[in-house]
Amino acid sequence: MKKYSLQLTLTFLLLLLINTSFYWEGDLGILAFPAFFILFIIYFILSIEFIRQVYISFRDKFVDKPRNILLLYMSLCLILIIIKPNGLINFDQLEGEDRIIAHAEGVANCTSRLKLKDCGKFTFESVCFGFEKSKGEYKIIKDTVYFTKTTRNSFDPKFAIY
């Protein structure tokens, strides 16, 4: 397996980064697009390498056991990434049911989405030349929503107030 350590490592890192993107994608800001572009390039390179390894295996009649294990591992990971591009676990569902979802679209197709969960927590996602995510807690008193304990300073608690 030492012979295929680069392919195995890249495949494992790609699967790990895609499955944990829920936690780190909001912290990148403007670097989110280059990061996902790099992940796409790695996926493309691994797909070409997978096709190359399949060709070599057919030519050698599948006698190389480490290569067969590599093919199984790469095919499983690449197919899982196609089927579940946001990861195997839906972390958004684990946070609870959505009580209210507000969506706003601005200039240059910049979008903002505010999700209020049943458990008293909120998530604010802003996509505009980068990706930012803020989390915190909220309280609803009469007809007003009060936001507390936000994780990022860029969150404007006056969402949709004109």
C-alpha positions in Angstrom: 0.0 0.0 0.0 3.0 2.2 0.3 3.1 2.4 -3.4 -0.3 4.2 -3.5 0.1 6.3 -0.4 -0.4 9.6 -2.3 -3.7 8.5 -3.9 -5.0 7.1 -0.6 -4.0 10.2 1.4 -5.6 12.6 -1.2 -8.8 10.6 -1.3 -9.0 10.4 2.5 -8.3 14.2 2.8 -10.9 15.0 0.2 -13.6 12.9 1.9 -12.7 14.3 5.3 -12.8 18.0 4.1 -16.1 17.6 2.4 -17.7 15.8 5.3 -16.5 18.5 7.8 -17.2 21.5 5.6 -20.2 22.4 7.7 -17.8 23.4 10.5 -15.2 25.4 8.5 -16.9 26.8 5.4 -18.3 29.8 7.3 -15.0 30.8 8.7 -13.2 31.2 5.3 -15.1 34.3 4.1 -13.8 35.4 0.7 -11.4 32.3 0.6 -14.4 29.9 0.5 -14.6 30.0 -3.3 -10.9 29.3 -3.9 -11.0 26.5 -1.3 -14.0 24.8 -3.0 -12.3 25.3 -6.4 -9.2 23.5 -5.0 -11.4 20.7 -3.7 -13.0 20.4 -7.1 -9.6 20.2 -8.8 -8.5 17.5 -6.4 -11.7 15.6 -7.1 -11.1 15.9 -10.8 -7.5 14.7 -10.5 -8.6 11.7 -8.4 -11.3 10.8 -10.9 -8.7 10.8 -13.7 -6.3 8.7 -11.5 -9.1 6.3 -10.8 -9.8 5.8 -14.5 -6.1 5.3 -15.0 -5.9 2.7 -12.2 -8.9 0.9 -13.6 -7.2 0.7 -17.0 -4.0 -0.6 -15.5 -5.9 -3.2 -13.5 -7.8 -4.4 -16.5 -4.5 -4.7 -18.4 -2.9 -6.7 -15.5 -6.1 -8.8 -15.0 -6.6 -7.5 -11.4 -3.6 -9.4 -9.9 -2.2 -6.5 -7.9 -4.1 -6.7 -4.5 -3.1 -3.3 -3.2 -4.3 -1.7 -6.4 -7.6 -3.5 -6.1 -8.0 -2.2 -2.6 -7.1 1.3 -3.8 -9.8 1.0 -6.6 -12.4 -0.1 -4.1 -11.5 2.7 -1.7 -11.3 5.4 -4.4 -14.6 4.3 -6.0 -16.4 4.3 -2.7 -15.2 7.8 -1.7 -15.7 9.4 -5.2 -19.3 7.9 -5.4 -20.1 9.1 -1.9 -19.0 12.6 -2.8 -21.2 12.6 -5.8 -24.2 11.2 -3.9 -23.7 13.4 -0.8 -21.8 16.5 -1.8 -22.5 18.2 1.5 -21.3 15.3 3.6 -22.7 12.1 4.9 -24.3 13.6 7.9 -26.8 16.5 7.6 -25.6 18.7 10.5 -28.4 21.2 9.9 -31.0 18.6 10.9 -29.1 17.7 14.0 -29.5 21.3 15.3 -33.3 20.9 15.3 -36.3 21.9 13.3 -36.5 25.2 11.6 -39.1 27.5 13.2 -38.7 30.5 10.8 -36.6 30.9 7.7 -36.0 34.4 6.2 -34.2 34.8 2.9 -33.0 38.1 1.3 -31.4 38.7 -2.0 -29.4 41.8 -2.7 -27.3 43.4 -5.4 -25.0 41.2 -7.5 -27.0 38.1 -6.4 -25.7 38.4 -2.8 -28.0 36.4 -0.5 -28.6 36.1 3.2 -30.5 33.4 5.0 -31.6 33.5 8.6 -32.8 30.2 10.2 -34.4 30.3 13.7 -34.5 26.8 15.3 -37.0 25.5 17.8 -34.3 25.1 20.4 -33.7 28.9 20.7 -30.6 29.0 18.4 -30.2 30.7 15.0 -27.9 30.5 12.0 -27.3 33.4 9.7 -25.6 32.6 6.3 -24.4 35.4 4.0 -23.0 34.6 0.5 -21.5 37.6 -1.3 -18.1 37.3 -2.8 -17.4 34.8 0.0 -19.3 32.8 2.6 -19.9 33.8 6.2 -21.9 32.0 8.8 -22.9 33.3 12.2 -24.6 31.4 15.0 -26.1 32.3 18.3 -29.2 32.3 20.4 -32.4 34.2 20.2 -35.5 35.0 22.2 -38.9 36.0 20.9 -40.7 38.5 23.2 -44.2 39.4 21.9 -43.5 40.3 18.2 -39.8 41.0 18.4 -36.8 38.7 18.0 -33.8 39.4 20.2 -30.4 38.0 19.1 -27.8 37.2 21.8 -24.4 35.4 21.9 -23.5 35.7 18.2 -20.3 34.0 17.0 -19.2 36.6 14.5 -19.0 40.4 14.6 -20.2 40.7 11.0 -23.8 39.6 11.9 -26.2 42.5 11.8 -29.1 41.8 14.2 -31.4 44.2 12.4 -32.3 41.7 9.8 -35.1 42.8 7.6 -35.8 46.0 9.5 -36.5 49.0 7.2 
